[in-house]
Amino acid sequence: MTGPLPVDVWFYGHVLAAVAVSIWLRHGERRTWAAARRAADTLVRHWRRLLALLAEWSDSAHPDPVAVGDTDPPAVSAHLPLRHSVVRRGPPLPA
């Protein structure tokens, strides 16, 4: 056969390649979602363990509150530096 291959051979070759790739991607997607589920389960377990430790520490670190006499809260001065500030850049100026 010296001439180009018939169109049917090219068509069936592409169909075969598409089927092979779709099977390969399906298995890869299954494995990816399984790995994501395992990672999420592990994170949830560690998060719950951390919350339990924090709750245990919180209960032991803070003793019962002691009643204090009625006092006025300290006066807030307008000249105190801010504890938090947000700086947002505006729209760009024309050149």
C-alpha angles and dihedrals in degrees: 000000000000102000131072119294118265118264092246092063092052092046095050091044091056092046090051091049091049092051092048092049093046091052090047092049093047092056091044092050091050091051092046093052091045090053090047091052091049091049092049092049091050092049092049091051092050092045092052091048090050092049091050091051092048092049090050092048092045092054093050098038098057118056121209112290118260119223113248126196120261109277133168116253115252115272115256115227120216090221098062115116115255118261092209132019136177121213116194124183115229128221117302118269119243113265 
